[in-house]
Amino acid sequence: MYNRYNDGWIEVIAGCMFAGKTEEFIRRIIRLQYANRKVLVFKPTIDVRYATTKVVTHKGVSIQAIMIDRNQPEEILKILAKKENKNVNAIAVDEVQFFHKNIVEILDQLANNNKQVIVAGLDQDFRAEPFEVMSAILPRAEFVTKLDAICVVCGAAATRTQRIINGKEASYNDPIIEIGAQEKYEARCRKDHKVLK
């Protein structure tokens, strides 16, 4: 008989910025803790918007996390191999899109070893093009939730992340990764999302 809490799986929470991904991520971690699961939470060192050792929502809700160099996701396996972590049942990774692509194989390996894996992240960059890591994780996941936000221009469902530079929409050639929050990004619908050529 299938028991969700005894089998390994990958669960993805995706969407644009300001869609509530981190709120949902934390809610699911707490749910696992209520089910008496030991959970380790990881985040990339590049994400220092609100705190260095916590995953924090835009509203200030937080949960403790271990920072990992985004180019060395294998550190997750080294941390899990430590004696004090032998009873870890679940692994949660926030901002997964920022990690090196080999995180996909690591997460797959963990799920194959009966670990529950929850990841959250942007499915598209500011150009509305897929993040490579998310594109590889999504088809491997058992459970996928795509959240939307509210378009700041028209109030419709927003599925795109609009980057703003000096009060204007970013151009296509701007760097893909630029850490920020409300000061650099907006949620927009397909119609109101713009990328300058």
C-alpha positions as CSV (number, residue, x, y, z in Angstrom):
1,M,0.0,0.0,0.0
2,Y,1.3,3.5,-0.9
3,N,2.2,5.7,2.0
4,R,3.4,9.1,0.9
5,Y,5.5,9.5,4.1
6,N,7.4,6.2,3.7
7,D,8.4,6.5,0.0
8,G,10.9,8.8,-1.7
9,W,9.6,11.5,-4.0
10,I,10.3,14.9,-5.5
11,E,7.9,17.8,-5.0
12,V,8.3,21.1,-6.9
13,I,6.8,24.5,-6.0
14,A,7.3,26.8,-9.0
15,G,6.2,30.1,-10.3
16,C,7.2,33.7,-10.7
17,M,8.4,36.1,-8.0
18,F,5.8,37.2,-5.4
19,A,3.6,34.1,-6.1
20,G,4.0,32.8,-2.5
21,K,6.5,30.0,-3.3
22,T,8.5,30.4,-0.1
23,E,5.4,30.6,2.0
24,E,4.2,27.3,0.5
25,F,7.7,25.8,0.8
26,I,7.8,26.6,4.6
27,R,4.2,25.4,5.1
28,R,5.1,22.0,3.5
29,I,8.3,21.7,5.7
30,I,6.2,22.3,8.8
31,R,3.7,19.7,7.6
32,L,6.5,17.2,7.3
33,Q,7.7,18.1,10.8
34,Y,4.2,17.5,12.1
35,A,4.4,14.0,10.6
36,N,7.5,13.5,12.7
37,R,9.9,13.7,9.8
38,K,13.4,15.2,10.3
39,V,13.9,17.8,7.6
40,L,17.1,19.6,6.5
41,V,16.6,22.8,4.6
42,F,19.2,24.2,2.2
43,K,19.5,27.4,0.3
44,P,22.2,28.8,-2.1
45,T,24.8,31.2,-0.6
46,I,23.9,33.6,-3.3
47,D,20.5,34.3,-1.7
48,V,21.2,36.8,1.1
49,R,18.2,39.1,0.6
50,Y,16.8,38.8,4.0
51,A,19.0,36.4,6.1
52,T,22.0,34.2,5.6
53,T,21.0,31.1,7.6
54,K,17.3,31.2,7.1
55,V,14.8,30.9,4.2
56,V,12.6,34.0,4.6
57,T,9.4,35.0,2.8
58,H,8.8,38.5,1.6
59,K,6.5,38.9,4.6
60,G,9.2,37.9,7.1
61,V,8.2,34.3,7.9
62,S,11.3,32.2,8.2
63,I,12.8,28.8,8.8
64,Q,16.4,27.7,9.6
65,A,18.5,26.7,6.6
66,I,22.0,25.5,5.7
67,M,23.8,27.6,3.1
68,I,25.4,25.7,0.2
69,D,27.6,27.1,-2.6
70,R,25.4,27.0,-5.7
71,N,28.2,25.5,-7.7
72,Q,28.7,22.6,-5.2
73,P,25.3,21.1,-4.5
74,E,27.1,17.8,-3.7
75,E,27.7,19.4,-0.3
76,I,24.1,18.3,0.5
77,L,25.2,14.7,0.3
78,K,28.2,15.4,2.5
79,I,26.0,17.0,5.2
80,L,23.5,14.1,5.0
81,A,26.4,11.6,5.5
82,K,27.2,13.1,8.9
83,K,26.4,10.9,11.9
84,E,24.0,13.5,13.4
85,N,22.0,13.5,10.1
86,K,21.5,9.7,9.7
87,N,17.8,10.0,10.6
88,V,16.9,12.8,8.2
89,N,13.8,11.8,6.2
90,A,13.4,14.9,4.0
91,I,15.4,17.5,2.2
92,A,14.1,20.9,1.2
93,V,15.9,23.2,-1.2
94,D,14.9,26.8,-1.8
95,E,15.8,28.8,-4.8
96,V,16.8,25.6,-6.6
97,Q,17.1,27.3,-10.0
98,F,20.3,29.0,-8.8
99,F,22.2,25.7,-8.3
100,H,24.5,23.9,-10.7
101,K,22.6,21.5,-12.9
102,N,24.1,18.5,-11.2
103,I,21.7,19.1,-8.3
104,V,19.1,17.4,-10.4
105,E,20.9,14.0,-10.2
106,I,21.5,14.6,-6.5
107,L,17.8,15.2,-5.8
108,D,16.9,12.2,-7.9
109,Q,19.4,10.0,-6.0
110,L,17.9,11.2,-2.7
111,A,14.3,10.4,-3.8
112,N,15.5,7.0,-5.0
113,N,16.8,6.4,-1.5
114,N,13.4,7.0,0.1
115,K,14.0,10.7,1.0
116,Q,11.2,13.1,0.6
117,V,12.5,16.1,-1.5
118,I,10.8,19.4,-1.7
119,V,12.2,22.2,-3.9
120,A,11.0,25.7,-4.6
121,G,12.1,28.1,-7.3
122,L,11.5,30.3,-10.3
123,D,10.6,28.3,-13.4
124,Q,11.4,31.2,-15.7
125,D,14.0,33.9,-15.7
126,F,13.2,37.6,-16.3
127,R,13.2,37.0,-20.1
128,A,10.4,34.4,-19.6
129,E,12.8,31.7,-20.6
130,P,13.0,28.4,-18.6
131,F,15.7,28.0,-16.0
132,E,17.7,24.9,-17.0
133,V,17.6,23.3,-13.5
134,M,13.9,23.7,-13.2
135,S,13.3,22.3,-16.7
136,A,15.2,19.2,-15.7
137,I,13.6,18.7,-12.3
138,L,9.9,19.2,-13.3
139,P,9.5,16.0,-15.4
140,R,11.2,14.0,-12.6
141,A,8.9,15.2,-9.9
142,E,5.9,13.3,-8.6
143,F,4.2,16.4,-7.4
144,V,4.2,19.9,-9.0
145,T,2.5,23.0,-7.9
146,K,2.7,26.1,-10.1
147,L,1.7,29.3,-8.3
148,D,0.9,32.7,-9.8
149,A,1.0,36.2,-8.4
150,I,-1.0,39.4,-9.3
151,C,0.2,41.5,-12.2
152,V,1.2,45.0,-10.9
153,V,0.0,46.6,-14.1
154,C,-3.5,45.2,-14.7
155,G,-4.3,42.9,-11.7
156,A,-4.5,39.7,-13.8
157,A,-2.9,36.4,-12.9
158,A,0.9,37.0,-13.1
159,T,3.2,34.2,-14.3
160,R,6.2,36.2,-15.3
161,T,8.9,38.0,-13.4
162,Q,9.6,41.5,-14.6
163,R,13.1,42.9,-13.9
164,I,13.2,46.7,-13.4
165,I,16.4,48.7,-13.8
166,N,16.3,52.4,-13.0
167,G,12.6,52.4,-13.3
168,K,12.5,50.7,-16.8
169,E,12.1,47.1,-18.0
170,A,15.4,45.3,-18.3
171,S,16.9,44.4,-21.7
172,Y,17.4,40.9,-23.0
173,N,21.2,41.2,-22.6
174,D,21.2,42.0,-18.9
175,P,22.6,39.3,-16.6
176,I,20.3,36.4,-16.0
177,I,21.0,36.2,-12.2
178,E,20.5,39.4,-10.2
179,I,19.4,38.8,-6.6
180,G,16.7,41.2,-5.4
181,A,13.1,41.7,-4.3
182,Q,10.6,44.5,-4.7
183,E,13.4,47.0,-5.6
184,K,14.3,45.0,-8.7
185,Y,11.4,42.9,-9.7
186,E,7.6,42.9,-10.3
187,A,5.1,40.2,-11.0
188,R,3.4,40.6,-14.4
189,C,1.0,38.8,-16.7
190,R,2.0,37.6,-20.2
191,K,0.5,40.7,-21.8
192,D,2.3,43.2,-19.5
193,H,5.7,41.5,-19.3
194,K,8.3,43.2,-21.4
195,V,11.9,42.6,-22.2
196,L,13.7,45.3,-24.1
197,K,15.6,44.2,-27.2
